[in-house]
Amino acid sequence: MATKSLPSLKAEENDDLFSELPEEILVSIMSSFTVDEAARFSLVSRQFELMWRYFPVLIFKDYQAKKKSWDTWDTVVEEKACFVRRVDRVLEKHLGTTIDELRIIFDLELSSQSYVDKWVAFALDKQVKRLELNFKSIYRNVLVYNDPRINKVYGISLDLPPKLTGCFKSLLTSLCLRYVKVTDEFVDYLPLSCPLLEMLCIEGSRYLTRVTGSLQVKQLEVSYCCNLRKFYVSARKLHSLTLNCVFPIELRILDAPSLFKLSIGEAKILPHAFDNL
């Protein structure tokens, strides 16, 4: 019995079967894509070509970075420049009035500061709810350190973008800052600037020396801030607390009746530190 082969889809036939799907199905399909996948898929569908510019979740990360070969510092510089251009190009084409999430996960340094400032301003202007800046080095243990330029810039954190430090009211519910210059004053001001904030993560800031006062977050992580020496907080909504300390710190939790998950690295526990739990 002869079988009938399916007709092939040719670019010149201008067939676009995806554009015939209902919008809710297209949105469901798109929700499983990364930004890069959505942008590439837009090349095969007229409908996707428009829709990816309204993508509400923007996650930028080089998932293959640790598998690549970094032979010279010039190779690293070019990789970073390509990443910055890619993020900049996608955000410039974005047409949505709001976004739910922006995550930038890559080893960037001070030469990229102006771009990062612009990206964060873009996100806050679009009322972003979840924001992550993660500039932890991805070249540790994979790069041959034979170039003196590496020692000059390695380990330098980026500044907090001005839009985050100014007098503003944001809709942020989740804020993750890894290897960004987070200061005591910034943490003090968060309850006023981000009244809806539920999750806060700070990692690798050399400028954070204390976390004190009243916090409204439900989930808090402070890790590897080498100059952190004091943690005195009252946090009635706090459910989960993680402290990974470089050096011993003075720790006292004054009021956290909702706390059910606690993870503490090296810390000096003060007498009666948990009396009010």
N, C-alpha and C positions, 0 to 999 in steps of 0.2 A: 504494500500500500504506500503510495507516494505521500510524503509529508509536505505540507505547504509552509514555506519559510516566512517568517515575519518580515514586513517591510523594514528596510534600514532607514535610519534617520540621517539625513544629509543636511549639512549646513546650508547648501544652496537652496534646499526646499523651504527653508525658513519656517520649519515646524517648531512650535514652542508649546509642547504639551503641558508644561508646568504652569504656564500662564492661564490655562483653562481650569486649573484647580481653584476651589473656593479659597478665599483669603484666610479663613481660620486654619485650613490645612497647611497653607504655605507658612503661616506664622509658627505653627507647631513644628514643621520641618526645620525652619530656620533657628528655632530655639535650641536645637541640639548642635548648632555649628559654632565654631570659633569665628572671630572676626575675619581672619584670613580665609577660612573655608567659605564663609558667606560671600566675601568679595570675589573669590575665584568662581564660585557657582553662579554669580551674577552674569558671567560671560556667556552662559548657555540658556539664560531665560530673561526675557524682557521684564517680566514681573519681578524677578529677584533683583534685577539690575537697579530697580527703584527701591525695593523694600530694604535691601541691606543698608541703605543710607539712613534708615530709620531704626537701625538695630539698637535695642535698649541695653544690651549687655556687651560691653567693650572690654575684652581681655587680651592684653598684648604680652606674649611671652614666647621666647624661643625655646621650644620644648626639646630641640636637638642640640642645644648649646654645649652641654657637657660631653656630647659624643663627637663633637667636631675637633679638628686638629688645629691647635693654636701654636704655631711654630715661632712666630715673631710678634712683637708688640704692634707692628704695623698691621698685621692681620687682625688683631683685636680691635684696633682703632677703626678699621674699615667695617668690621661687623657691627660695632656700636653705631657708626654713622648710618649704616643701612637700616638698623632697627629704628633709629630716630626718624629717618625719612619716611619709613613705613607708617609709623604711628601718626606722624604729622599729616601725611597724605589722607589717611582714613578719616581723621577728625575734621580736616578741612572740608571733606565731602559730606559729612554727616548733616542730615536735614531735620532730624527729630527735634522737637521742642523740649523734650525731657529724656533723661537716661536713668536707668536703674543702677547700673554698676560700671565703674571704671577701675580696671586693675592693670598696672604697669609693672611687670616683673622682669627686670634685666639689670645688668651691672652697668649703670651709668655713672658719670662723674661730673665735675663742675663745668666742663665744657658744654654739657647738655642742660645746664640749669635754666636758661631762658626758655627752652622748649618745655621742660617740665612745668615751669610757672604758667606757661600758656595753656598746657593741657589741663592743669588743675582748675584754672580760671574757667575754661570751657565747661568742665564737668559741674562746677558749682553753679555756674550761670544756667545750666540745664537741670538744676535741682537734683543732682545725683544723690542716691540714698546710700550706696556702698562704695567706698573709695579705698584702694590699696596702692601704696607706693612701696615697692620692694627693690632696693638697689644693692642687695647683698651680692658679693662677688661670686660670679659663676666660673671664674678662671682659676680659683684656688685649686691646687693639686692637678690641674690639667695644662697649665701653661709653663713652659720652660723659662724661668726667670733669669734670662741672660741679657736683659736690656736695662740700662740704668734709668730709663724713663719710667719703668714700672715702679720702682721704689719711691719716685717723686709723687705719684698720684695714688698709689694703692692704699686703700683704707680711708680715703677722704669721703665723708658723707656729704650729701647735697643739703642745701638749706631748705627750710620750710618755705613753700611757695607763699608769696605775699598775700594771696587771696585767702589763705588759711589763717594767717596771723592778724589780718585786719579786723575791724569791727563789723562783723557780719552775723547773720542768722541763717543757718543752713538746715536742710532737711536730712542730714546725714544720720543714718541709724547704725552704720558700721564704719570704723576708721582704722586702718592698719598702716603703720608707718615703720618700715624696716630700713635701718641705716639711713635715716634722715635726721637732721639736727633738731630734735625735739627738746624744748626747754621747759624749765619749771613753770615759767609764766604762761606758756601755752597750755599746759595741763590745767593750771589754775583757772584759765578762762574758758575751758571747754564746756562746763555746765551752762554757761551763758550763751556761747556761740552755737552750741549743738545741743539744744534741749531735748532732742529726740534720740540722742546717741545711746545705743544699747550695748555695742561691742567696741572695745578699744584695745588695740595691740600696739605696743611700742617695743622695738628691738634695735639694739646696737647704737643707741644715741650716747655720745660722750658728754652731752650737755645737760642731761637729766641728773639732778643730784637728790631730788626728793619728790615724793608723791604724798601730798597732805591735803586735808580738808574733806569736804563732802563730795562724793561722787554719785552719779545717778545711773551708771552703767550696770548691765546685768552680767556682762562677761568682760574680764580684764586680764590682760597678759602683759607683763613687763619683763623683758629678757635681755641679758648681756649688755646692760647699760653700766659701763665700768666705773662711773663716778656716783652711782646711786648709793646713798648712805642712809636714807630715812624713808620709811613707808608707814605713815600714820593716816588712816583713812576711816571715814564713816560712810558706809554704803548700804543703805537699807534694801536696795533692789538687787544687790550683787548675788548672783547664783554661782559663778565660777571664777576662781582666782588662780593664776599661774605666775609664780615669781621664779625666774632663773637668774641668780645673782653671780656676778663676777667676784665680788668681795662680800664679806659679811655686812649686813645692813641691820639697822634697828627697825623692828617690825612690830606694829601694833594695829589691830583691827578693832576699832572702837564700837562699831555698831553694824552688824551685817546678819540680821536674823534669817535671811533667805539663803545664805551660803550653804551649798551642799557639795561643792567640789573644790578642793584646795590642794595645790601642788607647789611646794616650796623647795628651792635649791638651797644654796649656802646662805644662811641668814642668822642673825642674832635675835633670838626670840626673847622679848622683854617679859618680865613677870606680869602675870594677869593679862597677857596680850589678847587672849581669846575669851575673857570673862563675859563679854557682852554678846557673844554669838548666840 
